[in-house]
């Protein structure tokens, strides 16, 4: 999925560091990132892109502060997700004034960066359910990922399984695995791709889905599956 981010920081080294983190995150979660950079709050407010999803904003900059700039942006961008970046933890409390999502403390560590951005994307996607574009016999169809329980391959046929239907598609499971990477899906078996969101129970060699279907869990993938699922569940507690 394409994510549109804005960075505003007057330290070039911070820009480089966060861009490096973003490249690493793109490799891990499969998202694509389109970024716009500003080095001053004045320039950002004057030229802020209307389609931005998330803003990483330095609090302390020359000219107007990040908080002042955020106040101005909130007049026209009420739903924008703002993550404040600061080396002064005491200033982060001001983020409540502009309804900031969270803050990152300088020097920014990759683990904190990754966790905050993934949480922010999850919030954004929840408000705007993600749909996967697939080519079908009837043309291009938008598949709502939150409604998809799992994907199954049987006799070389790939099937999307929902609560109310099963839909065959001409897309290899490997391709669907790539398209859903970082979105709460996991290849638990050579023939199955499951949606963490709809797991009801995990048994030693299988997974019980919310509709009662039993999905095979490969013993070779069980450890990685449990690790990924624990991270997913922990992020949503």
C-alpha positions in Angstrom: 0.0 0.0 0.0 1.2 3.5 -0.7 1.7 5.6 2.4 2.1 9.4 2.1 4.2 11.0 4.8 5.5 14.4 5.6 8.7 15.1 7.5 9.4 18.5 9.0 12.7 19.0 10.8 15.4 21.6 10.4 18.3 19.1 11.1 19.4 17.4 7.8 20.9 14.5 9.9 17.5 13.7 11.3 16.0 13.7 7.9 18.6 11.2 6.7 18.2 9.0 9.8 14.4 8.8 9.5 14.5 8.2 5.8 16.9 5.3 6.4 14.5 3.9 9.0 11.6 4.3 6.5 13.5 2.3 3.9 14.1 -0.5 6.4 10.4 -0.4 7.4 9.3 -0.6 3.7 11.4 -3.8 3.3 9.9 -5.3 6.4 6.2 -4.5 5.9 5.9 -4.3 2.1 4.5 -0.8 2.0 5.6 1.9 -0.4 6.3 5.4 1.0 5.9 8.8 -0.7 7.5 11.5 1.3 7.6 15.3 1.3 10.3 17.1 3.4 10.2 20.6 5.0 12.9 22.3 7.1 10.7 25.0 8.6 7.2 25.2 10.1 6.4 28.3 7.9 7.2 26.5 4.7 5.3 23.4 5.8 2.1 25.3 6.6 2.2 27.2 3.4 2.8 24.1 1.2 1.3 21.2 3.1 0.1 18.4 0.7 -3.6 17.8 1.0 -3.3 14.0 0.7 -0.8 13.4 3.5 -1.6 10.7 5.9 1.0 11.2 8.6 3.3 14.0 9.8 6.6 13.5 11.6 7.1 16.9 13.2 10.0 18.4 15.1 8.9 20.5 18.0 11.9 22.8 18.3 12.8 24.6 15.1 13.9 28.0 14.0 11.0 30.4 13.3 7.6 29.0 14.5 7.8 25.9 16.6 6.4 22.6 15.6 3.5 23.1 18.1 2.6 26.4 16.5 2.8 24.9 13.0 0.6 22.0 14.1 -2.0 24.4 15.5 -2.2 26.1 12.1 -2.5 22.7 10.3 -5.3 21.5 12.5 -7.5 24.3 11.1 -7.6 22.5 7.8 -6.3 19.0 8.5 -8.4 17.7 11.5 -7.8 14.0 10.8 -4.0 14.2 10.1 -1.9 11.8 12.3 0.9 13.8 13.9 3.9 12.2 15.6 6.1 14.7 17.4 9.8 14.4 17.4 11.7 16.1 20.2 14.8 16.0 22.4 12.9 17.8 25.2 10.5 15.3 26.8 8.9 18.0 28.8 7.8 19.7 25.6 6.0 16.6 24.4 3.1 17.2 26.8 2.2 20.1 24.5 1.3 17.5 21.9 -2.1 17.1 23.6 -2.9 20.7 22.5 -2.8 19.6 18.9 -4.1 16.0 19.4 -0.8 14.4 18.5 -0.8 10.6 18.1 2.5 10.1 19.9 6.0 11.4 20.2 9.5 10.1 19.5 12.4 11.2 21.6 15.8 12.1 20.0 18.0 10.3 19.3 15.2 8.3 17.6 15.7 4.5 17.9 14.5 2.3 15.1 12.3 0.1 17.3 10.4 3.1 18.6 10.1 4.5 15.1 8.8 1.2 13.7 6.3 0.7 16.6 4.9 4.2 16.4 4.5 4.2 12.6 2.8 0.7 12.5 0.4 1.8 15.3 -0.4 5.0 13.3 -1.0 3.1 10.1 -3.2 0.6 11.9 -5.3 3.6 13.2 -5.4 5.1 9.7 -6.5 1.8 8.1 -9.1 1.2 10.8 -10.7 4.5 9.9 -10.4 3.7 6.2 -10.6 0.0 5.7 -7.8 -1.3 3.3 -9.0 -2.8 0.0 -6.9 -5.0 -2.2 -7.2 -4.6 -5.9 -7.3 -7.9 -7.8 -7.9 -8.8 -11.4 -10.9 -11.1 -11.8 -12.9 -12.4 -14.7 -15.3 -9.5 -14.2 -12.5 -6.9 -14.2 -10.6 -5.3 -11.3 -12.3 -6.0 -7.9 -11.6 -4.3 -4.6 -11.4 -6.9 -1.9 -11.8 -5.6 1.8 -9.0 -7.1 3.7 -10.8 -6.8 7.0 -13.5 -9.2 5.8 -11.1 -11.8 4.4 -10.7 -14.7 6.8 -8.0 -16.7 5.0 -6.7 -17.7 1.6 -6.5 -21.4 0.5 -4.9 -23.2 -2.4 -6.4 -26.5 -3.3 -5.7 -28.4 -6.6 -4.0 -25.3 -8.0 -7.0 -23.1 -7.3 -6.6 -20.0 -5.1 -9.7 -19.3 -3.0 -10.5 -16.2 -0.9 -12.7 -17.3 2.1 -15.1 -14.8 3.7 -17.8 -15.4 6.4 -20.5 -15.6 3.7 -18.7 -16.8 0.6 -15.7 -18.4 -1.1 -14.3 -16.7 -4.2 -11.8 -18.2 -6.6 -9.1 -15.9 -8.1 -6.4 -16.3 -10.6 -3.6 -15.0 -8.3 -0.8 -17.2 -6.9 -0.7 -17.5 -3.1 2.8 -16.1 -3.2 1.6 -12.9 -4.7 -1.2 -12.5 -2.2 1.3 -13.1 0.6 3.4 -10.2 -0.7 0.3 -7.9 -1.2 -0.9 -8.5 2.4 2.5 -8.4 4.1 2.5 -6.1 7.1 -1.3 -6.1 7.3 -1.9 -8.9 9.8 -1.7 -11.9 7.5 0.6 -14.8 7.7 1.6 -17.8 5.5 1.0 -20.5 8.2 1.2 -23.4 5.7 2.2 -23.8 2.0 -1.5 -23.9 1.2 -2.9 -21.2 3.6 -2.6 -17.5 4.3 -4.5 -16.5 7.4 -5.9 -13.2 8.8 -4.8 -12.7 12.4 -7.9 -10.6 13.0 -10.2 -13.7 12.6 -8.3 -16.3 14.5 -10.4 -17.9 17.2 -8.0 -20.5 18.6 -4.5 -21.9 18.0 -4.0 -25.6 18.5 -0.6 -27.5 18.2 -1.0 -28.3 14.5 -3.9 -26.1 13.4 -5.7 -22.8 13.6 -9.4 -22.4 14.2 -10.9 -19.5 12.4 -13.8 -17.4 13.5 -16.2 -19.2 11.1 -15.1 -22.6 12.6 -12.8 -23.7 9.7 -9.7 -25.5 10.7 -6.5 -24.4 9.0 -3.2 -26.4 9.0 -0.3 -24.9 10.8 3.1 -26.1 9.6 5.4 -27.2 12.4 8.3 -25.5 10.5 6.4 -22.1 10.6 4.8 -22.4 14.0 7.5 -20.5 15.9 7.5 -17.6 13.5 3.7 -17.6 13.4 3.4 -17.4 17.2 6.0 -14.6 17.3 4.1 -12.6 14.6 0.7 -13.3 16.2 1.9 -12.2 19.6 3.2 -9.0 18.2 -0.1 -8.4 16.4 -2.2 -9.2 19.4 0.0 -7.1 21.7 -0.4 -4.1 19.5 -4.2 -4.4 19.9 -4.6 -4.9 23.6 
